[in-house]
Amino acid sequence: MTQKILLLVVFSLILSSKLLAEKVKGKIFFENDTIDVTFDIPVGYFSLDINYESLQEKIKYIDSTGKKKVLRPEDAKEIRFKYEFKNVRMLSRENSLFLGRPLSRGSHIFLKLEIDGRLKLFKYFHTQRGGGGYNSVTGTMSSGFAYSSEGFILQKENSELKKIKRFKKDMPEYFSDCPKLIEKIENKEYRENDIDLIVKFYNSWCK
């Protein structure tokens, strides 16, 4: 009985790590052209949540002639599609922060746009790993565990991407062109979890 339960758990973990592909209508924006395509959107086997970490590196699609192709961030400006009634925009950006998995990292990366404007807010997806190491009691090595994590990336107009590492130190430096916003941050009207409000304030009140 115990073996059956163990096998069931292992089988479930294998399935949960696999991805399905949802066919979704969308658009690809190139430098001088825009085309309508059908994307193969990778989603979780059980959750059906989009695997954005995979999309950041590349996306498969079918063009108007029915030909299957692969699009990488360095080849386009933007992709757009709608999934579960939500509009998704992923913009290609020069990967100045060296984001993504080292073995598959390219010169550019697709980042999910959360807020558009003079100051853009992007969401970045990556896998965190931990818990592994040598067990001196058993004399074995454990692989640890992995889980999905999200972070935010900022970009002022066409400047380089900015990842906030130390909120109290980085924010005043990054927003030195907007004293009103710095004052709100230093007075703790805006905290680290208010990044969306910070971006909206900057776009509305900072010139």
Beta strands, then each sheet from edge to edge (+ up, - down):
strand 1: 19-29
strand 2: 34-44
strand 3: 59-62
strand 4: 68-71
strand 5: 78-83
strand 6: 86-94
strand 7: 108-115
strand 8: 119-130
strand 9: 133-135
strand 10: 140-142
strand 11: 145-156
strand 12: 162-163
sheet 1: 4+ 3- 2+ 1- 5+ 6- 7+ 8- 11+ 12-
sheet 2: 9+ 10-
end
